[in-house]
Amino acid sequence: FSFPLHTADSRAAWAVIETGYARVTAIGPALWGMYFGGHYEAIDVLIASTAWIALVDAVVC
């Protein structure tokens, strides 16, 4: 990981990091479900939302 050592060793930081992992893990099945359901416009919205989340994460973190 590219976390600084003081962040990687922080128990408080890992709660936030694991929340981020859960968010990404939830988005994957949502994408598959929308794809197999033929909801291609919804996939575009979810991917755009994910890009926005990544941008905010990059600025905040």
N, C-alpha and C positions, 0 to 999 in steps of 0.2 A: 504494500500500500504506500501511498505517497503522503501519509500523515507524518507530521513532525513527532519526534519521540515523546514529547510531553503530552501530545494529544492521544497518541496510540496507547500510552500507559494510563490514561485517565478513565476511571470507571464511569464517570458521568458522561463522558463523550461517547462511550460505547453504547449507551442507551439510545442516543440520537442516531448513531451509525446503524444500529440494528433496525431502527424504525425505517431508515432509508432503504435497507435491504428488503424489508417487508413490503414497502411500497413498490419497489421494482418487481418483486416476486408476484405481487398481485396484478400488476399491469400485463405481465406475460400471458397468463391464462385469459385475461380479458381480451387481449388482442386475438388469441386463437379462437375464442368463442365468437367474436365478431366476424372473423374471417370465415369460419365454417358456417356461420349464419348468413353470410352474404351482405353484411352491413359495412360495405367498404367506405362509405362516407364517415361512419362512426370511427373507423380505424384512423382515418386522417385526423379527426378531431383529437383522438387519444394520443396519437403520435405528436401532434402539435402541442398538446398539453404537457406531454412528457418533455418536449424540448424546452418549454417555458420553465418547468420545474428544474431542469438541469441548469438553465441560465441563472435562475434565482439561487440555486445551490452554489454555483460557481461564484456569484457575487457575495453571498453571505458567508460562505465558508472560506 
